[in-house]
Amino acid sequence: MKRADMVDIIEASYAPLEDDQGWIHEVLARAAPITARGLGVHTFFYDTREYPLRVWNMCETPGAAMTSEMLRPALASATPEYIEMSWKRLHCATASEVPGWNDEPARKAFFDSVGIKDVLAINAYDSSGVGCFIGTPLPKVYRLRGDERATFERVATHLAAGFRLRRRAREAEAILSATGAMLDASTDATKEASARAALRDAARSIDRARGAMRRRNPQEAVLAWRALVKARWSLVDQFESDGKRLLVAVANEPAGPPVKELSVRERHVMDRLMEGQTTKLIAYELGLSDSTVRVLLMRAMRTLGARTRADAIERYRRLLERD
């Protein structure tokens, strides 16, 4: 039997299943062998724009300590402050490290009664306010290692990109072989030399991630497979009638509020900075270099008149409230 690995979850993120319920069940099936600690694993979609927090398409592994019927009221009891600190700020964390966890009504009312002392959260939050959640109840308080957190955070960016892609038409802008050869480029953007090179390199990195690397060094495999290419394209599988696998570049640029003072990419960076992401994670999610993200951040800060990142976030937040 094939051993589960992190790349399995990434592949499930872009699976072209017709309905969301089937898709999230597939995500659960790929994630559970990796994260389960004896109390089950849960997945669901959520919307932070509504209060109480709206959740749907909930599912869990067989024999989970907490059923969806039990979990739903627990989630509904989350306070606005807790939602702000967790769902909208953390891409991977344990519940116990979120300020206010010990005081959350759900902890004593729902979790303690079934032996849940902590929860590992892989949280695929999108700037539009919706997201996909993988929650693993834990029998004791757990502290994530740095490398463990970084890997799960990267996986979360793929889940967010895959969930966003499900809400859009998958229109091919370029087709590549599994090893990166450009077979077709149908838009001006994909015909540019820099775009062709970036798509080729991304396809080759995905091919390496899917090879022996996924078993030998799963963290490096996840690092090699970035969520986007040049902040625009996701590369997804397309199979020919003979079973040959191709990669299709589809537009999957993150949505964000219009702020005319900043460029689109500057807004992408500021949106993610506001969500608590590091510049390294932003670069990974957008498929840009670390230096490009730092330059975009510096430009945004200069336009906003901010001297620190915290000041930039506050000024950007005020612009969003104005618009």
C-alpha positions in Angstrom: 0.0 0.0 0.0 1.3 3.5 -0.9 2.4 5.5 2.2 0.6 8.8 2.5 2.7 12.0 2.2 2.3 15.8 2.1 2.3 15.9 -1.7 -0.9 13.8 -1.6 -2.7 16.7 0.1 -1.4 19.1 -2.5 -2.6 16.9 -5.4 -6.0 16.6 -3.7 -6.2 20.4 -3.6 -6.3 20.7 -7.4 -8.4 17.5 -8.0 -11.1 18.4 -10.7 -13.9 16.7 -8.8 -17.4 18.0 -9.8 -18.9 18.8 -6.4 -17.4 20.4 -3.3 -18.5 17.6 -1.1 -16.5 15.0 -3.1 -13.5 17.4 -3.2 -13.4 17.9 0.6 -13.9 14.2 1.2 -10.8 13.6 -1.0 -8.8 16.2 1.0 -9.9 14.5 4.2 -8.8 11.1 2.8 -5.4 12.4 1.9 -4.8 14.4 5.1 -6.1 11.9 7.7 -3.3 9.3 7.4 -0.7 12.1 8.0 -2.3 14.2 10.8 -4.6 11.8 12.7 -3.7 11.2 16.4 -6.5 8.8 17.5 -9.4 11.2 17.8 -10.3 11.6 14.1 -9.9 14.4 11.6 -12.4 16.9 10.4 -12.7 19.0 7.2 -15.2 21.7 6.3 -15.7 25.1 4.5 -16.3 28.3 6.5 -17.2 31.9 5.9 -15.8 34.5 8.3 -17.9 37.3 6.8 -20.9 36.0 8.7 -21.4 35.7 12.5 -21.8 33.2 14.0 -19.2 31.6 11.8 -20.9 29.8 8.9 -19.7 26.3 8.1 -20.8 23.8 5.5 -19.8 20.5 3.9 -18.6 19.1 7.2 -17.1 15.6 7.2 -15.0 13.6 9.5 -13.2 10.2 9.6 -15.1 7.2 10.9 -15.1 6.9 14.6 -14.0 10.5 15.3 -14.4 11.5 18.9 -16.5 14.5 17.9 -19.2 14.2 15.2 -20.2 17.0 12.8 -23.4 17.4 14.8 -21.3 18.0 18.0 -18.8 20.2 16.2 -21.2 22.6 14.6 -22.5 24.2 17.8 -18.9 24.4 19.1 -17.9 26.4 16.0 -21.0 28.6 16.3 -19.9 29.6 19.8 -16.6 31.0 18.7 -16.4 34.7 19.7 -15.6 37.4 17.1 -12.3 38.1 18.8 -11.3 34.4 18.6 -12.3 34.3 14.9 -10.2 37.4 14.2 -7.1 35.9 16.0 -7.4 32.4 14.6 -9.4 31.8 11.4 -8.3 35.1 9.8 -4.7 35.1 11.0 -3.2 31.6 11.3 -2.6 29.2 8.5 -1.3 26.5 10.7 -1.4 26.4 14.5 -2.6 24.4 17.5 -5.7 25.8 19.3 -3.8 26.1 22.5 -1.4 28.7 21.2 -4.2 31.0 20.1 -4.8 33.8 22.7 -8.1 33.2 24.3 -8.3 29.4 23.7 -8.6 28.6 27.4 -11.5 31.0 27.8 -13.4 29.9 24.7 -16.8 28.5 25.6 -16.4 25.6 23.2 -13.3 24.2 25.0 -15.0 23.2 28.2 -18.5 22.7 26.8 -17.6 20.5 23.9 -13.9 19.5 23.6 -13.0 18.5 27.2 -16.0 16.1 27.4 -14.6 13.9 24.7 -11.0 14.0 25.6 -9.8 16.7 23.2 -7.1 18.8 24.8 -5.9 20.6 21.7 -6.5 20.8 17.9 -4.0 20.9 15.1 -5.4 23.3 12.5 -4.4 23.5 8.8 -6.3 26.6 7.8 -6.7 27.5 4.1 -8.0 31.1 4.5 -8.6 33.2 1.4 -8.6 37.0 1.3 -12.2 36.9 0.2 -13.1 35.7 3.7 -13.9 32.1 3.0 -11.7 29.1 3.6 -11.2 25.3 4.0 -10.2 23.8 7.3 -8.5 20.5 8.3 -8.8 20.0 12.0 -7.1 17.2 13.9 -8.2 16.8 17.6 -5.3 16.0 19.9 -5.4 14.0 23.2 -2.8 16.4 24.8 -1.5 19.9 24.3 1.0 20.0 21.5 3.7 22.4 20.3 4.5 22.5 16.6 8.1 22.3 15.5 9.2 25.2 13.3 9.8 23.0 10.2 6.5 21.2 10.8 4.6 24.5 11.0 6.3 25.8 7.9 5.3 22.7 5.9 1.7 22.7 6.9 1.5 26.5 6.2 2.6 25.8 2.7 0.1 23.0 2.3 -2.6 25.4 3.5 -1.7 27.8 0.6 -2.4 25.0 -1.9 -5.7 24.2 -0.3 -6.7 27.9 -0.5 -5.6 28.1 -4.1 -7.5 24.9 -4.9 -10.7 26.0 -3.2 -10.5 29.4 -5.0 -10.0 27.6 -8.3 -13.1 25.6 -7.7 -15.1 28.8 -7.7 -13.7 29.8 -11.2 -13.8 28.5 -14.7 -10.7 26.4 -15.5 -9.7 28.1 -18.7 -6.3 26.9 -20.0 -3.9 29.7 -20.8 -1.0 27.4 -21.5 -0.4 23.6 -21.7 2.9 22.0 -20.8 4.3 18.5 -20.7 4.9 17.0 -17.2 8.6 17.9 -17.6 8.0 21.5 -18.5 8.0 21.6 -22.3 5.6 24.4 -23.6 3.1 22.7 -25.9 0.7 25.6 -26.3 0.4 29.2 -25.1 -2.9 30.9 -25.9 -2.6 34.3 -24.2 -0.3 37.2 -24.6 0.8 36.8 -21.0 1.8 33.2 -21.4 3.7 34.0 -24.6 6.1 36.3 -22.8 9.6 34.8 -22.4 9.7 35.4 -18.6 6.3 33.7 -18.2 7.2 30.8 -20.3 10.4 30.3 -18.3 8.6 30.6 -15.0 5.9 28.1 -16.1 8.6 25.7 -17.4 10.6 25.9 -14.1 7.4 25.4 -12.0 6.4 22.3 -14.0 9.8 20.8 -13.5 9.7 21.5 -9.8 6.3 19.8 -9.6 7.7 16.8 -11.4 10.6 16.6 -8.9 8.2 17.0 -6.0 6.1 14.1 -7.3 9.1 11.8 -7.7 11.3 10.2 -5.2 11.6 13.5 -3.3 8.1 13.1 -1.8 9.2 10.1 0.1 12.9 11.0 0.7 12.3 14.5 1.8 8.6 15.5 2.0 9.4 19.0 3.3 11.6 19.7 0.3 8.9 18.3 -2.0 6.3 20.7 -0.6 8.8 23.6 -0.8 9.4 22.8 -4.5 5.7 22.9 -5.5 4.5 26.4 -5.1 0.9 27.4 -5.0 1.1 29.9 -7.9 3.4 30.9 -10.8 4.1 34.6 -11.0 1.1 35.4 -8.8 -1.2 34.4 -11.6 -1.4 30.7 -12.6 -2.0 27.4 -10.9 -0.7 24.4 -12.7 -3.2 21.5 -12.7 -3.3 18.1 -14.2 -5.0 17.2 -17.5 -5.0 13.6 -18.8 -5.1 12.7 -22.4 -7.1 9.7 -23.7 -3.9 7.6 -23.7 -3.4 8.4 -20.0 -0.5 10.9 -20.7 -0.4 13.6 -18.0 -0.1 17.2 -19.0 -0.1 20.4 -16.9 -2.5 23.2 -17.7 -1.8 26.8 -16.6 -5.1 28.3 -15.4 -5.6 31.9 -14.1 -6.1 31.7 -10.4 -5.0 35.1 -9.2 -6.1 35.9 -5.6 -9.1 38.2 -5.3 -8.7 41.2 -3.2 -10.4 44.5 -2.4 -9.7 47.4 -4.9 -7.3 49.9 -3.3 -6.4 52.3 -6.1 -3.3 53.6 -4.3 -1.5 50.3 -4.6 -0.7 48.0 -7.5 -2.4 44.6 -7.8 0.7 42.8 -6.6 1.3 45.3 -3.8 -2.3 44.5 -2.6 -1.6 40.8 -2.8 1.4 41.3 -0.5 -0.5 43.6 1.9 -3.5 41.3 2.1 -1.3 38.4 3.2 0.8 40.5 5.5 -2.5 41.6 7.2 -3.3 37.9 7.6 -0.1 37.4 9.5 2.0 35.7 6.8 5.7 36.1 6.7 7.3 37.4 3.5 8.7 33.9 2.9 5.3 32.4 3.0 3.9 35.2 0.8 6.6 34.5 -1.8 5.8 30.8 -1.7 2.0 31.3 -2.1 2.4 33.8 -4.9 5.2 32.0 -6.7 7.5 35.1 -6.5 11.0 35.4 -5.3 11.6 36.5 -1.7 13.4 39.6 -3.0 10.4 40.5 -5.2 8.0 40.3 -2.3 10.3 42.5 -0.2 10.5 45.1 -3.0 6.7 45.1 -3.3 6.3 45.5 0.4 8.8 48.4 0.4 6.8 50.1 -2.4 3.5 49.6 -0.6 5.0 51.0 2.7 6.3 54.0 0.9 3.0 54.7 -0.8 1.2 54.2 2.5 3.6 56.5 4.3 4.5 53.7 6.8 7.8 53.2 8.5 7.1 49.8 10.0 5.1 46.7 8.9 2.7 47.2 11.8 2.0 50.8 10.7 1.6 49.7 7.1 -1.0 47.1 8.1 -2.9 49.6 10.1 -2.9 52.2 7.3 -3.9 49.6 4.8 -6.7 48.5 7.0 -8.0 52.0 7.1 -7.9 52.2 3.3 -10.0 49.0 3.2 -12.5 50.4 5.6 -12.7 53.6 3.5 -13.4 51.7 0.3 
